[in-house]
Amino acid sequence: MKRPSFFRIFMNTGAWLVLAFLILPMLVVIPVSLTDTSYLAMPKEALSLRHYENYFSDARWLDATWQSFYIGVLTALSATVLGTVFSIGCWFLSSRASTIARWVLITPILVPPVVQSLGFYRFWVQLGLIDTVTGVVLAHTLLALPYVSISVFAALANLDRKIPQAARSLGASVPQTVWAVVVPAARPGILTGAVFAFIVSFDEIVGVLFITVRKVQTLPKMIWQGIQDNIDPTIAAVATLLVLATLVLMLAGSLRKT
Amino acid sequence: MTTTTIDPPAAAAARRGLSDRGWYWLFVAPALIAMVVFYIWPLVQIFGISFTEPEFGLGNYAALVESRPIQTSLVITFRVAAVTTLLCLVLGYMVSYAIYNAQHRMVGVMLALVLLPFWISVLIRSFAWIVLLGRSGVVNDSLIALGLIEKPIAMMHNEFGVVLAMVHVMLPFAVLPMMANMKGINRAYVDAARGLGASEFGAFWHVYLPQTKPGILSAALLVFVLSLGFYITPALLGGGRVLMISEYITYQIQELLRWGVGSMLSVTLLVMTAVVILAAARFVNLRKALLERG
């Protein structure tokens, strides 16, 4: 073994420092959520669960969590169905026109959030969708479509075109072929897309700030308003719960893969 | 299988009703129509508003030349986006390089650590920075407790705090395209250069780095475009003092109800974004960077 060079040590140390910069700051919400003070600070004299108690006993926080959850599920459902069918159609067509259609579908990734939210607001006023769950689900579905269509299309890249052709020449109709041959092949991409769609919706804030008023309260909106008005440590408790949930889901995901 | 027995004449009849391509377009239509009607059309309306409110003409656009606050905001936007992009490239490169060239067992851990922040919302991550950097935040409190400083240092509500938190949010977006690029690079060239007597740094600089240019450029494009229109983190950590253009637009609309100016700035931001993307198209494979990213 050669002695590691200065260059290699430099790059490796740098990488670990950067990773520490990525992870450690987020962990600060954990001790702060356990503070015994009524303002944001590290615990002073003892650890306390009162901010968790506050979250679990406050109807506004719980309602917001529930609303975020079911808006996320509805968004994941609609975006996954629309995006999957779209990508399958584009995969079969694979023409110039269908490539343009795919570009149209990913515009929400590139348009700044505030700009699209202004658009939503003006149009939703005309449609009477302001401050409704339908309005939020519709907006979130559009924002999630790029992720679903990209991941489904990526999954289809490995599918041999001869297989659906064989199904067709054996007499299966187009819908039958899609259902029995293409959808199973795209399943990993569909699942990834659905998870992405849920997370896009669950985390979305700028659109919600523009198109909802008082009736629709989502978790990100509660956190946003909490930060703006009075930063109370309940937000830290919520943040900790979300970080822990993410960790658990990530671990579960990586265990399933191995 | 009995359930999938197909009666050829019936299938043929179904086909006579709609050609194969007809079916495929039928699949494409719902999502495409939804996107055009509920997403593109509202953007077109914003475009229209910028020329018609409060009165018809180019009046709103005159503000781009006349209004000092707007010009300041545009300059801040570009500066913050540029600095963020530069820092993300340098820091992200080190991580991607270590992951693909370290040849040790920690690679899996490093990969997981890069991906983790992706799944945690930007709002939560910005909140964590507020907890850290605030006047009586964790950093200031600790420094005072240690006796290193007497008065809290202003670490947020200024460009420092905004850029710090933005780099944190944008880093994974820089790392992913660079990793995708490095994955496909053959070490043989670097090894050859080393065998011919180049130092490790020399081989990196003259042989490896040029091969990673496509990854660096797509990372730069992605981070810069996302930073230009970023709202959440600058709004929370800037505290109204680092008015990037997205926050300026929101302020015009929500506080002043000046839809004309707000729409005009939205169109400006959209055009700037488009110009950056089209300019980048000469150097970056947009298809790979955007349409086909895994």
Boltz contact constraints between the chains, C-beta under 6 A:
constraints:
  - contact:
      token1: [A, 5]
      token2: [B, 200]
      max_distance: 6.0
  - contact:
      token1: [A, 7]
      token2: [B, 200]
      max_distance: 6.0
  - contact:
      token1: [A, 7]
      token2: [B, 201]
      max_distance: 6.0
  - contact:
      token1: [A, 11]
      token2: [B, 94]
      max_distance: 6.0
  - contact:
      token1: [A, 11]
      token2: [B, 97]
      max_distance: 6.0
  - contact:
      token1: [A, 11]
      token2: [B, 98]
      max_distance: 6.0
  - contact:
      token1: [A, 12]
      token2: [B, 98]
      max_distance: 6.0
  - contact:
      token1: [A, 14]
      token2: [B, 94]
      max_distance: 6.0
  - contact:
      token1: [A, 15]
      token2: [B, 94]
      max_distance: 6.0
  - contact:
      token1: [A, 15]
      token2: [B, 95]
      max_distance: 6.0
  - contact:
      token1: [A, 15]
      token2: [B, 98]
      max_distance: 6.0
  - contact:
      token1: [A, 18]
      token2: [B, 91]
      max_distance: 6.0
  - contact:
      token1: [A, 18]
      token2: [B, 94]
      max_distance: 6.0
  - contact:
      token1: [A, 18]
      token2: [B, 95]
      max_distance: 6.0
  - contact:
      token1: [A, 19]
      token2: [B, 113]
      max_distance: 6.0
  - contact:
      token1: [A, 22]
      token2: [B, 117]
      max_distance: 6.0
  - contact:
      token1: [A, 23]
      token2: [B, 113]
      max_distance: 6.0
  - contact:
      token1: [A, 25]
      token2: [B, 128]
      max_distance: 6.0
  - contact:
      token1: [A, 25]
      token2: [B, 132]
      max_distance: 6.0
  - contact:
      token1: [A, 26]
      token2: [B, 125]
      max_distance: 6.0
  - contact:
      token1: [A, 26]
      token2: [B, 128]
      max_distance: 6.0
  - contact:
      token1: [A, 28]
      token2: [B, 128]
      max_distance: 6.0
  - contact:
      token1: [A, 28]
      token2: [B, 131]
      max_distance: 6.0
  - contact:
      token1: [A, 28]
      token2: [B, 132]
      max_distance: 6.0
  - contact:
      token1: [A, 28]
      token2: [B, 138]
      max_distance: 6.0
  - contact:
      token1: [A, 29]
      token2: [B, 128]
      max_distance: 6.0
  - contact:
      token1: [A, 32]
      token2: [B, 131]
      max_distance: 6.0
  - contact:
      token1: [A, 40]
      token2: [B, 131]
      max_distance: 6.0
  - contact:
      token1: [A, 82]
      token2: [B, 30]
      max_distance: 6.0
  - contact:
      token1: [A, 82]
      token2: [B, 31]
      max_distance: 6.0
  - contact:
      token1: [A, 85]
      token2: [B, 27]
      max_distance: 6.0
  - contact:
      token1: [A, 86]
      token2: [B, 28]
      max_distance: 6.0
  - contact:
      token1: [A, 86]
      token2: [B, 31]
      max_distance: 6.0
  - contact:
      token1: [A, 88]
      token2: [B, 27]
      max_distance: 6.0
  - contact:
      token1: [A, 89]
      token2: [B, 24]
      max_distance: 6.0
  - contact:
      token1: [A, 89]
      token2: [B, 27]
      max_distance: 6.0
  - contact:
      token1: [A, 89]
      token2: [B, 28]
      max_distance: 6.0
  - contact:
      token1: [A, 90]
      token2: [B, 28]
      max_distance: 6.0
  - contact:
      token1: [A, 92]
      token2: [B, 24]
      max_distance: 6.0
  - contact:
      token1: [A, 93]
      token2: [B, 24]
      max_distance: 6.0
  - contact:
      token1: [A, 101]
      token2: [B, 28]
      max_distance: 6.0
  - contact:
      token1: [A, 101]
      token2: [B, 32]
      max_distance: 6.0
  - contact:
      token1: [A, 104]
      token2: [B, 35]
      max_distance: 6.0
  - contact:
      token1: [A, 105]
      token2: [B, 35]
      max_distance: 6.0
  - contact:
      token1: [A, 112]
      token2: [B, 229]
      max_distance: 6.0
  - contact:
      token1: [A, 112]
      token2: [B, 246]
      max_distance: 6.0
  - contact:
      token1: [A, 112]
      token2: [B, 269]
      max_distance: 6.0
  - contact:
      token1: [A, 113]
      token2: [B, 231]
      max_distance: 6.0
  - contact:
      token1: [A, 114]
      token2: [B, 231]
      max_distance: 6.0
  - contact:
      token1: [A, 114]
      token2: [B, 246]
      max_distance: 6.0
  - contact:
      token1: [A, 114]
      token2: [B, 249]
      max_distance: 6.0
  - contact:
      token1: [A, 114]
      token2: [B, 250]
      max_distance: 6.0
  - contact:
      token1: [A, 115]
      token2: [B, 266]
      max_distance: 6.0
  - contact:
      token1: [A, 115]
      token2: [B, 269]
      max_distance: 6.0
  - contact:
      token1: [A, 115]
      token2: [B, 270]
      max_distance: 6.0
  - contact:
      token1: [A, 118]
      token2: [B, 46]
      max_distance: 6.0
  - contact:
      token1: [A, 118]
      token2: [B, 266]
      max_distance: 6.0
  - contact:
      token1: [A, 119]
      token2: [B, 42]
      max_distance: 6.0
  - contact:
      token1: [A, 119]
      token2: [B, 43]
      max_distance: 6.0
  - contact:
      token1: [A, 119]
      token2: [B, 46]
      max_distance: 6.0
  - contact:
      token1: [A, 120]
      token2: [B, 42]
      max_distance: 6.0
  - contact:
      token1: [A, 122]
      token2: [B, 45]
      max_distance: 6.0
  - contact:
      token1: [A, 123]
      token2: [B, 42]
      max_distance: 6.0
  - contact:
      token1: [A, 142]
      token2: [B, 38]
      max_distance: 6.0
  - contact:
      token1: [A, 142]
      token2: [B, 39]
      max_distance: 6.0
  - contact:
      token1: [A, 145]
      token2: [B, 31]
      max_distance: 6.0
  - contact:
      token1: [A, 154]
      token2: [B, 294]
      max_distance: 6.0
  - contact:
      token1: [A, 171]
      token2: [B, 6]
      max_distance: 6.0
  - contact:
      token1: [A, 171]
      token2: [B, 8]
      max_distance: 6.0
  - contact:
      token1: [A, 171]
      token2: [B, 11]
      max_distance: 6.0
  - contact:
      token1: [A, 172]
      token2: [B, 6]
      max_distance: 6.0
  - contact:
      token1: [A, 173]
      token2: [B, 11]
      max_distance: 6.0
  - contact:
      token1: [A, 173]
      token2: [B, 14]
      max_distance: 6.0
  - contact:
      token1: [A, 174]
      token2: [B, 20]
      max_distance: 6.0
  - contact:
      token1: [A, 174]
      token2: [B, 23]
      max_distance: 6.0
  - contact:
      token1: [A, 203]
      token2: [B, 121]
      max_distance: 6.0
  - contact:
      token1: [A, 205]
      token2: [B, 123]
      max_distance: 6.0
  - contact:
      token1: [A, 206]
      token2: [B, 231]
      max_distance: 6.0
  - contact:
      token1: [A, 220]
      token2: [B, 123]
      max_distance: 6.0
  - contact:
      token1: [A, 223]
      token2: [B, 123]
      max_distance: 6.0
  - contact:
      token1: [A, 239]
      token2: [B, 124]
      max_distance: 6.0
  - contact:
      token1: [A, 239]
      token2: [B, 127]
      max_distance: 6.0
  - contact:
      token1: [A, 242]
      token2: [B, 124]
      max_distance: 6.0
  - contact:
      token1: [A, 243]
      token2: [B, 120]
      max_distance: 6.0
  - contact:
      token1: [A, 246]
      token2: [B, 119]
      max_distance: 6.0
  - contact:
      token1: [A, 246]
      token2: [B, 120]
      max_distance: 6.0
